[in-house]
Amino acid sequence: MKALIFGGAGQRSWESADDPGINEPTDVVVKVDTTTICGTDLHILKGDVPAVTDGRILGHEGVGTVAEVGSAVSTVRPGDRVLISCITS
């Protein structure tokens, strides 16, 4: 997949990244149709969030289709359309 990668204060690039997968029974993989960066990402890009290191993928709000679910997921199933909130469990 293509991802917007943080490369340090004021630096970003579009790069190839590994496709996500199910690692935990509670995981859900979503094929993202639309996403964007938000105010938090803008602070990261300015270098205001020292906990974020080079290589972080930015953009955490989006709309997409569930592609795969872990064994403990019961509220969504593959094919469902979902909104990815900036606040997740």
N, C-alpha and C positions, 0 to 999 in steps of 0.2 A: 504494500500500500504506500501511498505518498503521505508524508506528514510534514507539518511545519515544526522545525526543530530549532530550539533555543541554542544559540552558540555563544552566549555571553551578552553583556549589556549592549543593546543596540544592534545585535547580530542575530539573524535568523535565516533559515534556508529551507527549501523544499527538498526533502530527501526520501529515499526509499526506506521503509521500516518493515520489520516482520509483521505478518498478519497476526492478530490476536488469536488466542485459543482458550479453551476451558482449562483452568488450573485448579479451581476449587468447585465443590458441588453447588455453590451459590452463584457462580459466575454466569453471565449472559454475554454473548457476542452479538453485537448489532452492526449490520451493514449500514454505514452512515450515508444518508442521502444529502444532507445539508448540515454544515456546522460553521461555527465562527469563533473567533477569539472574543474575550470579554474584558472588562476592566481589570480583572486580576491578571490576565495575560499581559495587558499593557504595562502594568507595574513590573511584571517579570521582565519584559523586554527592556524596560528602562534600567534594570539592574537593582530595583528596590527590594527584591525578595532574595536575600542571600542563601536561603535554604534550597533554592532551585538552582541546580547545577547544569552545566553545559550538557546538551543531548536530550533534554526534556522535550517531549512532544507537547505542543500547545493546542488549545481548543478542547473544551470539555462541555459544551452545550450543543445539542444537535437533535436532529430528527432522523429516524432510520427504521429499518426492518430487522426484527429478531432473526438471526441466522442460526443460532445454536444456544442451547441452555444446558446448565449443569443438572445433575440428578436431583438436587434439592430445590430446584426452582419450580413453583407451581402456579405463579400468577401470570406468566406470559409463556408463549410457545412460539416456535419458529413460524414466521410469516406475519406475526403481529407487528403493527406499526407502533412505534414508541417515541416519546419525547425524552431526551436525555437531559435531566436537570443538572445544574451546576452543583447541587447539593445531593449527594448520594450516600447510601449506607456503606 
